[in-house]
Amino acid sequence: MSGGESAGASRSAELGLSGAPAPVLYGREPEVRTVAHLVEGVRNRGGVLLVRGEPGIGKSALLAAAAARATDNGMQVLFAIGVQSEARLPFGGLHQLLRPILGLAEGLHARQREALLAVLGMSDDVAPELFLVGLATLELIGDAAANSPVLLIVEDAQWLDDPSRTVLGFVARRLELEQTVMLIAIRDGFETPFDDVELPELRLQGLDPAAAEALLDAHAPGLEPLLRERILAEAAGNPLALVELPVGLPLEELDEGELLPSPLPLTARLERAFATQASELPAATRTLLRVAAVDDGGLLDEVLSATRVLEGAGLTVDSVTPAVDAQLVEIEGTVLRFRHPLVRSSIYQAASVSERQAAQAALSTVLVGQPDRQVWHRAAATLGPDEEAAAELDEAADRAGCRGAVAVAIAALERAAELSERPACRGSRLVRAAELASELGRPELVLRLIGVAEQLELATEDSMRLSWLRDAFEASGPWLGLERVGSFIENAERMTLDGRPDLALKLLLTIALTCYWANPDDGTRELVVAAAEQIPVAEDSPELTAILALAAPAERATAVLERIRRFPLETGGDPGALLLIGEAASAVGDFERSRAFASAAAVGLRAQGRLGLLTRALTVSGFDALYLGSWQDGCTAVDEAGRLAPETRMAAWALSADVSRAALDAVRGNEESAEAFAGKAEAVLVQTGLKPMLALVQQARGIADLAAGRHADAYGQLRRVFDQTDVAYHPLIRCWLIGELAEAAAHSGQQHDARALLAELERVAADTGFPYLQAALAYARPLLAEDDEAERLFEVGLKSDLAAWPFLRARLLFAYGAWLRRRRRVADSRVPLRAAREAFDALGAVPWGERARQELRASGITSRRRVPETRDQLTPQELQIASLAADGLSNREIGQQLYISHRTVAYHLRRIFPKLGITSRTQLHAAVLSLTDATG
């Protein structure tokens, strides 16, 4: 399909949209206005609209009307039309959409250009991550729109290949600031990746009675009144039914009062109507239509060549003329198209099994030099086992995988399994498919494939891999208890003995993460650790370090901290390994190193387009930032993680990002926002049964209460995390909250209860050396001490190394100053109170800063009111863009980092400049430097 004016015109003409309004648009004035408003407003803002409805309801006609309007307005129109038989061709839909503008690919950044050409089969480069392809597609469309706005029309999106739909879903999320509109038509009853994007939706219903009558009368004038009423009732406002039922069914043969033949649904009756028309065509034409119905290319020469295999070499192009005259197909240049998808399905359904096989085999014969298409047609022509065809599908799966089309590779392996002659080969292919489905994040598909494979006799290694997959999925759910862990560990030990320590580590990593959040008993933790330490891997293995940290952070803290300190922090290193070390450091309270490793990992993961792992790295970084006092940076990280999580199917990490954002908002005094994020996470955690993670919800609410001065409420919220009988209890998170608990206790009369908890954590600190716990105890001790000990403990705390923990130090200064003032040592109190106020203002701890001002006023010092700083006016994404631009990155380079278009970057910069009080990019560096200086 070509783009621009010719494409818009040809598709519009196909539906009668040139000249007078097409009858199928009768009664669609509101829908036409909705689409027209979107199309005509494209120069101000882009947009997306999902058009849904049953077959024949008018989706294609509405999109064609939009194409005609766009062409009249000088827009470029690009089409992709899904065909059921093409869904196995990786990136076929994307190639179809972009083909008219691929010449612009030379202007893309090299990595983006290479990524796009690789998946389209136009280069031999190894396929990149899909999200890099998505960014390349977004930039290419944006570059085309720089010449004139673009309308993207995606018809029958339910039948596009999966990788194309994923890429277009990525693009759809990012069109708001582009001069591009995307219209997507999807048939009712199909689930697609677009469902997860939360796009605006227009659902087409049947025509109202007046419009339905007008349409029927225009196409079938002079019907007998009773017959007319029966057609109107049967069509139920469906435009295609109103047009086709009078043509394709023997209405004149119906007895008075008799309904249309068969109790079939409307779609099936329409298919029968089209099949009736086709049955009256010459035999050679019917054969040609059967070949076209199973063809996945649509080229007329290709269909004719395959038909000649069946009908003889004398067949000519004239054989298609009867089908064109019957308005079942049409010819557009070199392409043969069915007038409606229901025409194709009617031809296919009417054919016998042997006729379908013959058509598939004929196509397989003529598709020389196109191995992917050829093998699928050969497989479709095969009923029984055929190991040669299965092996060819194996190769097709490998090619699809190399192009990043994982879903297509899975489909190829499933079909190869069906054609396998030996059970062991069938099982091996199913296991490979299940592993790919696991990478794709499709648990329902993984479990289905596992269930089938388990019924077969498997080779030893396949059995081991299958066992790992089963265990990994079960371990990723709610905690299953000690008995089930034993079987997991047995499987890990068997994998190690069979020479697959990598699989054993993967399984134990999954279990270790569950251990961290599910509060198993000490015996369970020790079992996991013992199994991990028996695996023959290097002592500095990132996987082993992460397992020890997550499964037994208290018991193995000393060893883990030592391993982390020895691990080289190299930005150019393996980002997956850096992330594991970062997660391990966070688990043992070394938040400073954790953030350094997670940030370094994020750099590499961005470059590789591995947005799933990037989501994890950003979430870890944001969690660490809460304790390090880098709250604006933390908000930026979790904000981006929250945007990426839905695209990468990282639901658990989206929850982590939400609770981290809740705490980050709470500490800055944004209580309403904090509660919104906390409540959202709490609802999901309670529903899914992952209740120990509620400790983070309690943390956010406790901090919010502290910020508001509701100390008794704060103590109640935080105390739950320390109570082993409470669902929100967490043995690790409580270690990070002892400072907040002590602050709440000191102002609510709960010192006695809190001292017992303090003593318990003193023992934990002595055994583990958790860095943050050591700092938090330095703050908590003087707050809970008796008067005769408090001052010494304040001084000891202030002399300790709290450089990495500025918020703890600021609160310690504030508490000391307030303690001095209350003991009438007013002059002595002013120095720590001033230092506290300045630190709180620099950090953005607004509630604590106001308290410091109140204390200073009580000590006789006038303190100016805090003026909201510029950084408070920037959104997290704006601050991120401003920082990158200040570092000298171009708009395109920033877009590559954040997986947005360079035009979106430019839009944000136009909003940022007035907020920063600057007028040019050259002023950015100084402006952003002042923001980062303010945060220390």
Secondary structure, 3 states (H helix, E strand, C coil): CCCHHHHHHHHHHHCCCCCCCCHHHCCCHHHHHHHHHHHHCCCCCCEEEEEEECCCCCHHHHHHHHHHHHHHCCCEEEEEECCHHHCCCCCHHHHHHHHHHHHHHHHCCHHHHHHHHHHCCCCCCCCCCHHHHHHHHHHHHHHHHCCCCEEEEEECHHHCCHHHHHHHHHHHCCCCCCCEEEEEEEECCCCCHHHHHCCCEEECCCCCHHHHHHHHHHHCCCCCHHHHHHHHHHHCCCHHHHHHHHHHCCHHHCCCCCCCCCCCCHHHHHHHHHHHHHHCCCHHHHHHHHHHHHCCCCEHHHHHHHHHHHHCCCCCHHHHHHHHHCCCEEEECCEEEECCHHHHHHHHHHCCHHHHHHHHHHHHHHCCCCHHHHHHHHHHCCCCCCHHHHHHHHHHHHHHHHCCCHHHHHHHHHHHHHHCCCHHHHHHHHHHHHHHHHHHCCHHHHHHHHHHHCCCCCCHHHHHHHHHHHHHHHHCCCCCCHHHHHHHHHHHHHHHHCCCHHHHHHHHHHHHHHHHHHCCCHHHHHHHHHHHHCCCCCCCCHHHHHHHHHHCCCCCHHHHHHHHHHCCCCCCCCHHHHHHHHHHHHHCCCHHHHHHHHHHHHHHHHHHCCHHHHHHHHHHHHHHHHHHCCHHHHHHHHHHHHHHHHHHCCHHHHHHHHHHHHHHHHHCCCHHHHHHHHHHHHHHHHHHCCHHHHHHHHHHHHHHHHHCCCHHHHHHHHHHHHCCCCCCCCCCHHHHHHHHHHHHHHCCCCHHHHHHHHHHHHHHHHHHCCHHHHHHHHHHHHHHCCHHHHHHHHHHHHHCCCCCCHHHHHHHHHHHHHHHHHCCCHHHHHHHHHHHHHHHHHHCCHHHHHHHHHHHHHCCCCCCCCCCCHHHHCCHHHHHHHHHHHCCCCHHHHHHHHCCCHHHHHHHHHHHHHHHCCCCHHHHHHHHHHHHHHCC
